[in-house]
């Protein structure tokens, strides 16, 4: 995976203890728009207009999962992804916050001299 993939990356832990990488970096979103326009448009609708229900949050997380892993051959379907998320709303909301409002990078001590 290229270094730009996880600029705004997150490691998500599923309810079953497994993990996956997620990313909403702009370059990955651009690639998503070219590879899966329907998912990209659903993601954008939620991000621009806000979610209408809880499943909209999972749409954003699924898009982030696809963005981070689009070069892999064995990707989960959206239903498989939602099933693995289970019902841990705290974990889902923490992931959404980390991906959509990442903390600003701290200046390196080396750069401040």
N, C-alpha and C positions, 0 to 999 in steps of 0.2 A: 504494500500500500504506500502511496506517495506521502510525503511529509505534510502536505497541505490538507490531507484528509481529516485529521483530527485537530485542526486549529481550535475549533470549539467542540472538542470531543468530550465524551462522557462514557464511563463504563457502567452499564446498567446491570443490576442483579435481578434476575427473574425470581418469582416466588419459589421455584424449585431449587434455587441456589446456583443455577447456571448464570453465566454472564454473556454480554455482547457489547461491542463497541457501537457508539452512536456519534454522529457528527452532523452539524448543520452549517458547515463552512460554505461560503458563497460558491467556491469552485465546485464543490460536491453538489450543491443545489442546482447549479447550472448543468452539470452532467446528468442529474436526475431528470431535469426538464427535457433533455434530449432522449433519455432512455425509457422513461415512464411518465409521460406527460400527464396522464390522469392522476397519478399519485401526487405529482408536483402541484397540479392545480388544486387538489383537495387540501394539501398542506398550506398553500398560499391563501386559500379562502379562509382557513382557520386563523392564520397568522395576521391577515389584513383585517378581517371582520370580527374576529373573536370566535370562540367556540360556542356552539349552541347546546351541546350536551357533553357528557363525560367521554363518549367515544371519540369526540373530536381531539381530545388530548392524546389518545392513542394513535390517531392518524398522524399527528406531528411526530410522535416517538417512532412510529413505524417508518416514516419518511427518513428520520435521522438514522435508523438502523440500516435502511437500504443505502443511504448516502455513504455511510462508513464502510459498508460491506459489498458494494455493487460490483467489485471485481471478483468476488467469490462465486463459485458455481453453485453452491448449496445454500440457498437463501430460504428462510422461512416464508410461508405465505402470510398474508395479513392475519388470517384467522388463527394460524399456528402461533404467531407472535402474540396476539391478544390472549390466547389461551395460556401461554407461558407467563404472561404478566400477572395472571391471577386477579386478585382483588385488593392488592396492596396499593391503595390510593396515595398513601404518603410517599412511597417509592416512585410512583408515576409522577406525582406533582414535583418532587425534588428533581427528578430527571428533566422535566420540562423547564423548570426554573434555571437549572444549570446550563441547558442547551440554548435557551432563548435570551437569557440575561447573564452571560458569563462575566466573571469578575475581570476587571481590568488587569492587565499584566503589570507586575511590579518592575520598576526599573532595576536593572542589574547593578550591583555594587561596583562592578568594573566600569560600567558606563557613567557612573556618577562622579568619577574622579577626573 
